[in-house]
């Protein structure tokens, strides 16, 4: 039955591989159980309720991806989008968190409509093949940076932007140990190398006192979500501010999701020789439904997680991987102290290794044609340097369109690409004017 549902034989995988891959995906993204409540509680939302809602939203969103699209991709409240929700819409613009939740709910409904009429699928399929090759490379560098940052290997510097972290920091050596273990195991073709590396790094971290063992009961019922469940506010839905907020949520989530889907799908071999992604419409429906349900539960926009690439790198190929990840989130609801004792430094090696795996797509880029290689390079470099998958796609598409037109290769562009590029250009001009007004 499992094979029929998830087509394990067709994807040359096994139940064991899929389950391990799902656990690895969970471990690399489980930080969201701590970070999302911390961020959204700044708005006055109940932090305990947010923990439960974050887990429930991840479970629902990930299961939707598993059963609608049969993809090894997990979903949860998106980083960046939760920050915009809390610090821009509520704390800067002065609206209530109920207003922000309403905007997220409207965004989910709009996404469902756009997906039903194939608008989002059309956008995905219109992205040039060279940029589809560049996106996973950029994401690889991006998640490597996330891994390095979470372990303290790189840190901010006011003069040089980034620098090597303090080598007296235990987290750095925990990450190095995990990276060494994982690398050796991969070289020896040991199954589950990434997961073993995470466990090994966690044990190593315990010797430095960096692993906090659970205190008291490790099993407990999750807090109620009643304080934030379906708390919508309809008073301002026809205001210009609501339009701006909904548009921003739509824009960032659209291209974050597209980037993640293309990047992970490319690595898993789901994109065909013409650069098309057959399962994209189902995946986008799962994303839109996840956001809609997430807003009802009481959290910010749900999006596909780039950390899913860690599960794919470990052999995950079907929705069974996503089911495994969802099961881990379900266990975390009742065993939070156990799952949350894994330090960020122990999961950092998984992200670094995945970054290595994902940049392999760079060999498919034609560097002899500047109209292809320059947009690809812009896409790749802008993702880590702007700390945004969406911005990498925006500037990559814009540079592709502009250089093709002015190089006389305008026939390489589709009508959809012209429209998208024009919309991006208008948005950048409006953003620049907004900055100048300030």
MIMAR-129344 format. One line per 5 residues: number of its first residue (from 0); their letters; for each residue x, y, z of C-alpha. Coordinates in nm, 3 decimals. Layout:
# MIMAR-129344
NUM> A> X:Y:Z  ...
***
This chain:
# MIMAR-129344
0> XXXXX> 0.000:0.000:0.000  0.282:0.239:0.090  0.454:0.163:-0.240  0.133:0.232:-0.434  0.073:0.564:-0.258
5> XXXXX> 0.428:0.698:-0.279  0.566:0.501:-0.578  0.878:0.391:-0.390  0.995:0.142:-0.654  0.951:0.393:-0.937
10> XXXXX> 1.169:0.638:-0.742  1.425:0.368:-0.653  1.394:0.417:-0.279  1.291:0.225:0.031  1.081:0.287:0.341
15> XXXXX> 1.398:0.294:0.554  1.567:0.555:0.334  1.257:0.772:0.331  1.207:0.758:0.707  1.571:0.844:0.781
20> XXXXX> 1.559:1.129:0.529  1.248:1.267:0.699  1.415:1.260:1.040  1.715:1.448:0.901  1.491:1.711:0.743
25> XXXXX> 1.316:1.754:1.078  1.642:1.790:1.271  1.773:2.057:1.034  1.454:2.264:1.053  1.334:2.191:1.408
30> XXXXX> 1.475:2.528:1.516  1.149:2.677:1.387  0.973:2.534:1.695  1.175:2.777:1.906  1.236:3.067:1.669
35> XXXXX> 0.882:3.117:1.534  0.717:3.150:1.880  0.998:3.383:1.992  0.947:3.615:1.694  0.566:3.618:1.681
40> XXXXX> 0.528:3.654:2.058  0.685:4.000:2.021  0.344:4.108:1.888  0.167:4.005:2.208  0.061:3.662:2.083
45> XXXXX> 0.068:3.382:2.339  0.411:3.215:2.315  0.302:2.876:2.451  0.012:2.862:2.205  0.252:2.957:1.925
50> XXXXX> 0.470:2.653:1.998  0.173:2.421:1.946  0.051:2.612:1.641  0.397:2.609:1.481  0.416:2.232:1.515
55> XXXXX> 0.058:2.178:1.393  0.109:2.407:1.093  0.427:2.220:1.001  0.247:1.885:1.032  -0.048:1.992:0.815
60> XXXXX> 0.163:2.173:0.554  0.410:1.886:0.525  0.140:1.620:0.499  -0.030:1.823:0.225  0.299:1.821:0.033
65> XXXXX> 0.331:1.446:0.093  -0.014:1.341:-0.024  -0.097:1.606:-0.284  0.243:1.627:-0.457  0.433:1.317:-0.334
70> XXXXX> 0.742:1.529:-0.275  1.008:1.500:0.000  0.959:1.864:0.093  0.858:1.992:0.436  0.658:2.306:0.507
75> XXXXX> 0.641:2.530:0.814  0.602:2.899:0.904  0.861:3.079:0.692  1.157:3.267:0.830  1.164:3.624:0.702
80> XXXXX> 0.789:3.617:0.656  0.739:3.580:1.032  0.980:3.871:1.088  0.784:4.089:0.842  0.462:3.984:1.020
85> XXXXX> 0.591:4.081:1.366  0.834:4.368:1.322  0.695:4.546:1.015  0.317:4.493:1.010  0.260:4.496:1.387
90> XXXXX> 0.549:4.676:1.559  0.630:4.931:1.284  0.302:4.988:1.098  0.111:4.966:1.426  -0.152:4.712:1.327
95> XXXXX> -0.269:4.434:1.555  -0.148:4.078:1.515  -0.507:3.990:1.430  -0.481:4.225:1.128  -0.160:4.052:1.021
100> XXXXX> -0.320:3.707:1.053  -0.608:3.828:0.836  -0.359:3.938:0.570  -0.198:3.592:0.575  -0.541:3.428:0.540
105> XXXXX> -0.623:3.651:0.239  -0.284:3.568:0.088  -0.359:3.197:0.115  -0.695:3.239:-0.061  -0.535:3.448:-0.338
110> XXXXX> -0.266:3.181:-0.382  -0.533:2.912:-0.415  -0.703:3.114:-0.689  -0.375:3.185:-0.872  -0.279:2.817:-0.852
115> XXXXX> -0.621:2.701:-0.974  -0.588:2.923:-1.283  -0.228:2.800:-1.342  -0.076:3.147:-1.291  0.186:3.025:-1.042
120> XXXXX> 0.262:2.715:-1.252  0.305:2.936:-1.558  0.556:3.152:-1.370  0.757:2.847:-1.260  0.765:2.696:-1.610
125> XXXXX> 0.857:3.030:-1.771  1.180:3.063:-1.571  1.466:2.992:-1.819  1.646:2.660:-1.790  1.978:2.826:-1.707
130> XXXXX> 1.822:2.999:-1.406  1.669:2.669:-1.295  2.023:2.531:-1.294  2.151:2.838:-1.106  1.880:2.841:-0.836
135> XXXXX> 1.994:2.519:-0.658  2.354:2.644:-0.668  2.251:2.973:-0.505  2.041:2.787:-0.250  2.339:2.562:-0.178
140> XXXXX> 2.554:2.862:-0.090  2.266:3.019:0.102  2.204:2.720:0.329  2.579:2.674:0.374  2.587:3.030:0.506
145> XXXXX> 2.295:2.946:0.737  2.488:2.645:0.867  2.810:2.841:0.918  2.620:3.119:1.095  2.424:2.887:1.324
150> XXXXX> 2.748:2.722:1.437  2.923:3.056:1.493  3.187:2.972:1.230  3.111:3.303:1.062  2.973:3.607:1.242
155> XXXXX> 2.890:3.970:1.169  3.161:4.233:1.156  3.098:4.611:1.128  3.400:4.659:0.901  3.407:4.354:0.676
160> XXXXX> 3.042:4.241:0.712  3.148:3.886:0.804  3.449:3.727:0.970  3.565:3.400:1.120  3.397:3.337:1.455
165> XXXXX> 3.573:3.311:1.788  3.754:2.976:1.791  3.708:2.960:2.169  3.337:2.907:2.098  3.248:2.542:2.163
170> XXXXX> 2.981:2.549:1.892  3.246:2.585:1.622  3.426:2.269:1.729  3.100:2.078:1.763  3.019:2.169:1.403
175> XXXXX> 3.371:2.082:1.282  3.349:1.744:1.457  3.009:1.673:1.300  3.137:1.780:0.957  3.441:1.552:0.990
180> XXXXX> 3.230:1.252:1.097  2.976:1.309:0.821  3.245:1.354:0.555  3.426:1.033:0.652  3.101:0.834:0.659
185> XXXXX> 2.996:0.969:0.319  3.337:0.878:0.177  3.282:0.526:0.303  2.926:0.519:0.158  2.765:0.462:0.498
190> XXXXX> 2.386:0.489:0.489  2.244:0.758:0.716  2.578:0.941:0.731  2.419:1.283:0.785  2.196:1.161:1.068
195> XXXXX> 2.488:0.980:1.235  2.688:1.302:1.203  2.414:1.499:1.382  2.394:1.241:1.664  2.773:1.228:1.694
200> XXXXX> 2.801:1.607:1.710  2.528:1.619:1.976  2.713:1.366:2.192  3.038:1.556:2.139  2.861:1.878:2.237
205> XXXXX> 2.748:1.718:2.564  3.111:1.700:2.678  3.130:2.079:2.643  2.806:2.134:2.831  2.635:2.263:2.516
210> XXXXX> 2.355:2.007:2.530  2.083:2.085:2.781  1.934:1.764:2.914  1.558:1.767:2.977  1.451:1.868:3.327
215> XXXXX> 1.147:1.709:3.487  0.891:1.536:3.266  0.997:1.486:2.907  0.641:1.402:2.802  0.361:1.658:2.837
220> XXXXX> 0.044:1.766:2.662  0.099:2.061:2.426  -0.038:2.404:2.526  -0.381:2.510:2.396  -0.397:2.722:2.078
225> XXXXX> -0.726:2.886:2.182  -0.567:3.232:2.248  -0.463:3.266:1.881  -0.695:3.029:1.692  -0.888:3.200:1.404
230> XXXXX> -0.847:3.546:1.557  -0.916:3.746:1.240  -0.988:4.116:1.214  -1.196:4.229:0.917  -1.216:4.605:0.985
235> XXXXX> -0.929:4.702:0.752  -0.949:4.449:0.469  -1.030:4.713:0.205  -0.755:4.958:0.306  -0.442:5.041:0.105
240> XXXXX> -0.223:4.916:0.390  -0.392:4.576:0.376  -0.325:4.568:0.002  0.044:4.648:0.055  0.081:4.389:0.333
245> XXXXX> -0.094:4.114:0.135  0.112:4.194:-0.177  0.438:4.174:0.019  0.341:3.840:0.172  0.243:3.716:-0.176
250> XXXXX> 0.562:3.836:-0.344  0.812:3.701:-0.092  0.633:3.370:-0.041  0.582:3.314:-0.414  0.949:3.335:-0.503
255> XXXXX> 1.080:3.177:-0.184  0.856:2.878:-0.256  0.942:2.866:-0.626  1.313:2.885:-0.547  1.294:2.610:-0.287
260> XXXXX> 1.078:2.383:-0.503  1.304:2.419:-0.807  1.620:2.381:-0.602  1.513:2.069:-0.415  1.335:1.918:-0.718
265> XXXXX> 1.644:1.972:-0.933  1.864:1.796:-0.679  1.617:1.507:-0.653  1.595:1.473:-1.032  1.229:1.573:-1.064
270> XXXXX> 1.287:1.836:-1.335  1.274:1.693:-1.687  1.519:1.756:-1.971  1.317:2.057:-2.092  1.340:2.222:-1.750
275> XXXXX> 0.978:2.153:-1.655  0.862:2.034:-1.315  0.554:1.807:-1.363  0.448:1.807:-0.995  0.467:2.183:-0.953
280> XXXXX> 0.093:2.258:-0.957  0.020:2.004:-0.683  0.312:2.140:-0.480  0.183:2.496:-0.513  -0.165:2.384:-0.405
285> XXXXX> -0.009:2.228:-0.096  0.171:2.554:-0.026  -0.145:2.765:-0.067  -0.355:2.532:0.150  -0.078:2.524:0.411
290> XXXXX> -0.077:2.904:0.435  -0.457:2.917:0.463  -0.473:2.654:0.737  -0.171:2.807:0.913  -0.343:3.146:0.940
295> XXXXX> -0.650:2.980:1.094  -0.428:2.804:1.347  -0.267:3.139:1.427  0.071:3.167:1.258  0.241:3.354:0.975
300> XXXXX> 0.280:3.235:0.615  0.362:2.866:0.557  0.630:2.798:0.298  0.847:2.514:0.166  1.169:2.472:0.363
305> XXXXX> 1.506:2.477:0.192  1.632:2.245:0.467  1.432:1.972:0.288  1.739:1.941:0.069  1.915:1.770:0.361
310> XXXXX> 1.660:1.489:0.346  1.691:1.465:-0.033  2.069:1.446:0.001  2.016:1.152:0.238  1.809:0.961:-0.017
315> XXXXX> 1.458:1.102:0.027  1.267:1.093:-0.302  0.894:1.073:-0.222  0.621:1.208:-0.001  0.702:0.936:0.253
320> XXXXX> 1.000:1.150:0.354  0.759:1.435:0.423  0.533:1.200:0.622  0.835:1.103:0.834  0.914:1.471:0.896
325> XXXXX> 0.551:1.537:0.993  0.562:1.245:1.238  0.870:1.398:1.401  0.686:1.728:1.444  0.394:1.533:1.597
330> XXXXX> 0.630:1.366:1.844  0.787:1.704:1.920  0.447:1.825:2.037  0.470:1.581:2.329  0.847:1.533:2.354
335> XXXXX> 0.969:1.885:2.292  1.251:1.872:2.554  1.405:1.566:2.387  1.402:1.701:2.032  1.502:2.053:2.129
340> XXXXX> 1.813:1.945:2.316  1.996:1.899:1.983  2.207:2.216:1.951  2.209:2.423:1.632  2.581:2.353:1.595
345> XXXXX> 2.508:1.979:1.561  2.275:2.034:1.264  2.506:2.286:1.096  2.724:2.015:0.930  2.413:1.875:0.759
350> XXXXX> 2.341:2.214:0.602  2.704:2.256:0.494  2.714:1.910:0.335  2.384:1.976:0.156  2.529:2.302:0.026
355> XXXXX> 2.814:2.100:-0.123  2.572:1.860:-0.290  2.354:2.137:-0.434  2.628:2.338:-0.604  2.698:2.044:-0.836
360> XXXXX> 2.435:2.186:-1.075  2.683:2.461:-1.167  2.845:2.229:-1.423  2.527:2.249:-1.635  2.559:2.626:-1.687
365> XXXXX> 2.701:2.745:-2.019  2.972:2.989:-1.911  3.077:3.057:-2.272  2.757:3.257:-2.335  2.757:3.575:-2.125
370> XXXXX> 2.380:3.619:-2.176  2.337:3.289:-1.991  2.625:3.291:-1.743  2.583:3.647:-1.610  2.216:3.607:-1.505
375> XXXXX> 2.307:3.268:-1.357  2.590:3.425:-1.159  2.364:3.707:-1.039  2.109:3.451:-0.919  2.374:3.244:-0.743
380> XXXXX> 2.554:3.531:-0.573  2.251:3.737:-0.470  2.091:3.455:-0.268  2.360:3.431:0.003  2.468:3.796:-0.016
385> XXXXX> 2.113:3.936:0.023  2.017:3.647:0.254  1.710:3.588:0.038  1.616:3.322:-0.218  1.344:3.554:-0.351
390> XXXXX> 1.585:3.843:-0.420  1.822:3.609:-0.602  1.541:3.504:-0.835  1.420:3.862:-0.886  1.758:4.001:-0.988
395> XXXXX> 1.845:3.688:-1.184  1.529:3.714:-1.395  1.572:4.090:-1.443  1.933:4.055:-1.552  1.840:3.770:-1.787
400> XXXXX> 1.567:3.975:-1.953  1.773:4.293:-1.985  2.088:4.133:-2.123  1.892:3.919:-2.370  1.699:4.221:-2.502
405> XXXXX> 2.000:4.451:-2.539  2.216:4.171:-2.683  1.959:4.123:-2.958  1.844:3.783:-2.829  1.496:3.898:-2.732
410> XXXXX> 1.345:3.590:-2.899  1.481:3.383:-2.610  1.222:3.550:-2.385  0.862:3.435:-2.350  0.568:3.672:-2.304
415> XXXXX> 0.543:3.558:-1.943  0.909:3.650:-1.884  0.849:4.000:-2.026  0.551:4.049:-1.795  0.734:3.917:-1.485
420> XXXXX> 1.042:4.128:-1.560  0.831:4.441:-1.603  0.653:4.378:-1.271  0.988:4.326:-1.098  1.122:4.648:-1.247
425> XXXXX> 0.816:4.843:-1.131  0.847:4.696:-0.781  1.217:4.790:-0.758  1.141:5.146:-0.873  0.860:5.178:-0.618
430> XXXXX> 1.089:5.042:-0.345  1.358:5.293:-0.442  1.106:5.581:-0.438  0.985:5.469:-0.094  1.343:5.482:0.036
435> XXX> 1.397:5.827:-0.118  1.076:5.955:0.045  1.212:5.852:0.384
***
